[in-house]
Amino acid sequence: MISRRRFSQTTFSFGLATIWAAPQCGAAQSHEQVLVAGATGRTGRFVVQYLLASGHAVRGLTRNPDRARSRYGDAVEWVHGDVRDPQSLEALYLGCDRVISVLGATERTGENTPEAVEYRGNVNLIDQAKNSGLKQVIMITSLSAGRADSDPALVARFTGMQWKNKAEHYLRASNVPYTIVGPGGLRDYEPRLQGIWFQTEGQITVGTISRADVGSVMAEAARNPAALNKTFRIINDPDLPVDGWRDTLSQIPVDA
Ligand SMILES: NC(=O)c1ccc[n+]([C@@H]2O[C@H](COP(=O)([O-])OP(=O)(O)OC[C@H]3O[C@@H](n4cnc5c(N)ncnc54)[C@H](OP(=O)(O)O)[C@@H]3O)[C@@H](O)[C@H]2O)c1
C-alpha cells in the first residue's frame, strides 16, 4: 500500500551522527514527497538523511524492503522495486513530487551491471517520471562521465563511465526538469570538513568528495530551483568555505 506518510526525525535510525542533519538556518521546511532509488546505498543513505532533515517525506526504492527496514528503521517508507523492471516502478511514483537516483550497479558482469542499472535502470526511472508528470529527476553520475564521449582511454579504464554518460544524455533530452550531480571519488569521511567546488564540464578532472557532502548537495537540489536543468561536477576543496557552495549553485549556468 503506497501512502503519503510523514515521519518524525526521531524515528530515523541510519546510525549516523546528527551534527549535519539540521536544516539550514531559516530555510523553509519542505512538504514534498521524494522517491529515492538507491536509498540504502552508501551515498543514498545520506541523501535520505538530508531530505528528512529538511522536512521531505521519503519513499525508498529497494529490492529488499524488509532488509532496509531492519537496518535503517521506518523513517522511510520502504517500497519494493527493481529499476530493471519498468512495470515494478509505476505504482511507486503515486503521490511523489520528485525522484532522486543514487543507484549503483552491484555487478561488473551478470545481470545487475552498469548498463542494466545505471543506464537502462535510470532510463526507466526517467520515463516513469515523465509519464507521472514529476517536477524533477535528480541523478548521480560521476566527475568524469561527461568525458566518456571524447576519451576512449577513460572508457577503457572505467567501463561503467559510458553508461553514466548515456544516462546523462538521456535525461537532458527527456524534457523532464532535472539536475545531474557528478561527484569525484566518493569517500566516507565526515561532511562539512571542507568546502565543495562546483564546476561545469571539463573544469575539474580529478578529486574526491565525502559521500555525506554529496547527499547534502542532492537533497538541496530537490528544493532549490537554482539547481534545475543543470549538470555539475563536485569535489571537496579545503580552500573554500564549508557552506559557500549554496551560493555557487545559482552561478552554475543552465545546460545549453
Ligand atoms: N566509488 C566512487 O568513487 C564513485 C565516484 C563517483 C560516482 N560514483 C557512483 O555513485 C553511485 C552511488 O555509489 P554508492 O557507492 O553510494 O552505491 P552503493 O552503496 O553500491 O549502493 C547502490 C544502491 O543501488 C541500489 N540498486 C542496485 N541495483 C538495483 C536495482 N536493480 N534496482 C533497484 N535498486 C538497485 C541498491 O539498493 P538495494 O540493494 O537496496 O536494492 C543500493 O541502494 C554509483 O552509481 C557509483 O558508480 C562512485
The ligand as a MOL file (V3000), in Angstrom:
LIG
                    3D

  0  0  0     0  0            999 V3000
M  V30 BEGIN CTAB
M  V30 COUNTS 48 52 0 0 0
M  V30 BEGIN ATOM
M  V30 1 N 33.0340 4.9360 -5.9760 0
M  V30 2 C 33.2970 6.1720 -6.3910 0
M  V30 3 O 34.3710 6.7340 -6.1020 0
M  V30 4 C 32.2670 6.9100 -7.2100 0
M  V30 5 C 32.5640 8.1810 -7.7040 0
M  V30 6 C 31.5800 8.8800 -8.4090 0
M  V30 7 C 30.3250 8.3140 -8.6140 0
M  V30 8 N 30.0670 7.0550 -8.1270 0 CHG=1
M  V30 9 C 28.7090 6.4990 -8.3530 0
M  V30 10 O 27.8460 6.8880 -7.3030 0
M  V30 11 C 26.7220 5.9900 -7.2600 0
M  V30 12 C 26.4250 5.5980 -5.8180 0
M  V30 13 O 27.5350 4.8570 -5.3040 0
M  V30 14 P 27.4190 4.1390 -3.8660 0
M  V30 15 O 28.7850 3.6210 -3.5730 0
M  V30 16 O 26.7310 5.0270 -2.8790 0 CHG=-1
M  V30 17 O 26.4130 2.9260 -4.2210 0
M  V30 18 P 26.1210 1.5890 -3.3820 0
M  V30 19 O 26.4700 1.7690 -1.9560 0
M  V30 20 O 26.7400 0.4320 -4.1090 0
M  V30 21 O 24.5220 1.4750 -3.4750 0
M  V30 22 C 23.8990 1.0010 -4.6290 0
M  V30 23 C 22.3840 1.2320 -4.4770 0
M  V30 24 O 21.7600 0.8740 -5.7300 0
M  V30 25 C 20.6160 0.0800 -5.4320 0
M  V30 26 N 20.3990 -0.8600 -6.5520 0
M  V30 27 C 21.3310 -1.6150 -7.1870 0
M  V30 28 N 20.7530 -2.3420 -8.1600 0
M  V30 29 C 19.4280 -2.0370 -8.1420 0
M  V30 30 C 18.3150 -2.4530 -8.8940 0
M  V30 31 N 18.4360 -3.3470 -9.9030 0
M  V30 32 N 17.0890 -1.9290 -8.6200 0
M  V30 33 C 16.9350 -1.0340 -7.6100 0
M  V30 34 N 17.9620 -0.5900 -6.8490 0
M  V30 35 C 19.1950 -1.0940 -7.1120 0
M  V30 36 C 20.9160 -0.6400 -4.1300 0
M  V30 37 O 19.6810 -0.8900 -3.4810 0
M  V30 38 P 19.1900 -2.3060 -2.8690 0
M  V30 39 O 20.4000 -3.2180 -2.7890 0
M  V30 40 O 18.6120 -1.9460 -1.5420 0
M  V30 41 O 18.1600 -2.7790 -3.8460 0
M  V30 42 C 21.7480 0.4030 -3.3850 0
M  V30 43 O 20.8940 1.2540 -2.6390 0
M  V30 44 C 27.1070 4.8190 -8.1870 0
M  V30 45 O 26.4570 4.9670 -9.4280 0
M  V30 46 C 28.6060 4.9820 -8.3480 0
M  V30 47 O 29.1080 4.4360 -9.5460 0
M  V30 48 C 31.0020 6.3490 -7.4280 0
M  V30 END ATOM
M  V30 BEGIN BOND
M  V30 1 1 1 2
M  V30 2 2 2 3
M  V30 3 1 2 4
M  V30 4 1 4 5
M  V30 5 2 4 48
M  V30 6 2 5 6
M  V30 7 1 6 7
M  V30 8 2 7 8
M  V30 9 1 8 9
M  V30 10 1 8 48
M  V30 11 1 9 10
M  V30 12 1 9 46
M  V30 13 1 10 11
M  V30 14 1 11 12
M  V30 15 1 11 44
M  V30 16 1 12 13
M  V30 17 1 13 14
M  V30 18 2 14 15
M  V30 19 1 14 16
M  V30 20 1 14 17
M  V30 21 1 17 18
M  V30 22 2 18 19
M  V30 23 1 18 20
M  V30 24 1 18 21
M  V30 25 1 21 22
M  V30 26 1 22 23
M  V30 27 1 23 24
M  V30 28 1 23 42
M  V30 29 1 24 25
M  V30 30 1 25 26
M  V30 31 1 25 36
M  V30 32 1 26 27
M  V30 33 1 26 35
M  V30 34 2 27 28
M  V30 35 1 28 29
M  V30 36 1 29 30
M  V30 37 2 29 35
M  V30 38 1 30 31
M  V30 39 2 30 32
M  V30 40 1 32 33
M  V30 41 2 33 34
M  V30 42 1 34 35
M  V30 43 1 36 37
M  V30 44 1 36 42
M  V30 45 1 37 38
M  V30 46 2 38 39
M  V30 47 1 38 40
M  V30 48 1 38 41
M  V30 49 1 42 43
M  V30 50 1 44 45
M  V30 51 1 44 46
M  V30 52 1 46 47
M  V30 END BOND
M  V30 END CTAB
M  END
